[in-house]
Amino acid sequence: MILWIDTRVDGRPERSVAANLLLRQVAVFDPRVEVVDWHTVAGEEGVLIADGVHLSPTGKDRFAATLAQAVGDHYDVPPLPPAPR
């Protein structure tokens, strides 16, 4: 399994959308490839810092959980414990 993680840059939304569309178009040609939807998760409140690109501490936890979930969907991986708050 190959996991590609899409992108989100709040200051350049049109570029993020175009890049993510390209990832999904290419992934169609290889059944081993899955695109992980980080774009939606990164749009949640508090995930990115004020620059709209880099991860907040909460964002780092959400990124790790999103990737772990995607891996766990394809492999027998136990779920991560909840992140400390």
C-alpha positions, 0 to 999 in steps of 0.5 A: 500500500502506498499512502499519499497525503494531500495538502492544505495551504490556506494562503493559496487554496487554489494551489492546494486544490489543484495539487490534491486533484492531481494526486487523486487523478494519478492514484486512479492508475495504481490500485496500491495508492490511496490519497489520505485526506489531510486537506479536510482535517487541516481545515479544522479549528486549531490544527494549523498555526496562524500562517495557515501551513504549519501544524500546531501541537494539536495539528501534530497529534491530528496528523499522526492520528490521521496517518495511523488511521489510514495505515490501520485501515489496511494493516492489523495495527492497534489504534493509538491511545488518545493524545494527552490534552 
